Structures are given as C-alpha cells and as structure tokens.
Amino acid sequence: MGADTPSPTPSFVEVNEPRTSEEDFQAGVAVLAYGDEEPDAFREKSAAALDRLAELHVNSVSFVFPVVQGDWRATEIGPDPERTPSDEAIRAFIEEAERRGFTVLLRPVLDEESLTPDGKWRGSIEPSDLDAWFASYGRLMKRYAQLSAEAGADILAVGTELTSLQDEAERWRRLIREVRRVFDGQITYATNWDAIGPAYAPTFVGALDFLSVDAFFPLEVGEAAAAGEMARGWRPWLRELRRMGPALRNVVFTEVGVRAQRGAHLKPYVWEHGGETDPETQRRYYAATCRAVGEEIGGLYWWVVDIHHAVEAEAVEDFSPMGKPAEEEMARCFRSVA
C-alpha cells in the first residue's frame, strides 16, 4: 500500500470518543520511533500500534522521533539518515492516526548520543553561535510544521527539554511566529520536570497554545508505597506547577511514567535503576498519577510505546505499559477522565 493509496476501513473497535475540541482532555500515549524504514512497512506497524491503543481508551498520540547535532556546541541540527524516520514514514503514521480519530502531537526531540561523550544532555547544550543554531533549528521546525499541516497533525512541539536555551525568549517567539505561518494547529513546548516554577518557566509561554512538561517528578514516599501514598506524593509538585503562571488545565504532561521496577517512582527520570523487576510498582504509579493529576491538568501522555514493540513491551522492566498490569490501569484511567 503506497503512501497515497487510501487504506481499507480500519479493523479496530473504536472504544472511546475522539476529542471534539481543544479543551478536551488529551488521553495520550507517546509512541517512539527510531530508525528509518520503508514507508509501507512503517504504515503497517503504525496501524497495528494504533489499533491496539484505540482499544485502551487513548484519544491522543504523540509521535516522538530523534533529530541530531554534532555535539553540544554545534550550530547545525537536522535528521539523522539512519535514526530519524523519513518524512514519508512520519506522514504515514499521522495519516493512520488521523484516520482513526486520534489527536496527533508531533515531537522531534534532540537525541543525546552525540552529547553524552562530553557529559552533556539536551538541556545543557551551548551552541557556539546562537543565531546560527536558531536559524538551523527554525528551518527544521518549519519543515516539520509543513509536514504536519499537509498530513493533518493537530499539535506540534517546537522544543523538548532545551533548558539552557529557554531564556532566549525573543528567538523562540520569532521561531513560533514563523512556524504559525505554515501550520495552523496548536503549538507547545515541553520543559523538563526539574525546570518548573516561576524561576525556571520558559520565558515564551505566552506564545504557546499550552505548556507541556516531561513530568518525571520524584515521589517522596516509601519504596513499597501504595497507590494512595504515591498520589499524595504528587501534591508538592502540583503546588509548584500552579506557581508557574499558566492554569493547570493549560498544562499537559507530554511524558509521564516509570519503569516496571521496585522503587522506580522514587526517581522516575532514571532510565536504568538496576532494581528488582516489579510490574506492580508501575501499575500503582499509573493509578496514583491518574488519581492525583487526571482532573487537574489538560492531558497526559504515558511514556512510552515503541513502534517496533507496540503490543508487548520489549522487556518486562522497561517503561512501556504494554502487556503488563499498567496497560489495563491506563485504560481504566482514561475511561474515568477522558
């Protein structure tokens, strides 16, 4: 099936109603895609993943994929020929998601493989020439804005966790204005969990349609905490989010989740705990997060479903809820709040 050939009627059972307005809760999942692939094959994988998510009361999907720069001081940023999905593959995913009634959020994210040798991450880059970096990045965002407009995406994230550059308010506002010339959907930016509060909030929040947060907040409760205790552990972070300025209903968690390991909720931002595999910790965290924030914020996207392992997680202890108790907890959550 080619990219321009209409798909047959989807075979999925549509469980939840699609969002009908921008104010509706974004009951989301982040779908991660690394690696280029022939568009027809990518369309098939996308369809299979989206059919499964449709059964779980998901109404929104964010499509997360890598872009790269040479190192933490580089001024050029763009797709990677091996790790970034082609425009045709991205288009296929958006079209399949739109066909099924999902809200689609497109999220190009700066990959960190070229940054870690210098002990850096995407939030600590310092381009040697800011004008050159923003010019390059602006061209990239306009490319994906155009693709989003043509394929029918609803939301574009113009940045993710670029903490060291968040004070460049006028550069971001200029970039957002340029993006809006080619894309009439919503625009957001995802700040990292440790860069919230009045002192850290992105200085260009007013130019966005809503603010996003990658919400890997540590919950200061016991290692074996019950869901109710974890829910109470969210309270200090909600208070801090309220101090940022935007109403909580205008904040969306673009990433939230934990690995299926004992105590993972203590440091959700740690990718490799090395602890005991414990899917119940992950399930309790899902239940607690839904209880604590589900009716406070504008939406949340559970992290993460790999496009290549969309039905069953690649590993039992990883972040994916698929094939684990957290999968049903996610569906239960979205039944109650979406």
Disulfide bonds with the S-S distance in Angstrom:
Cys290-Cys333 2.35
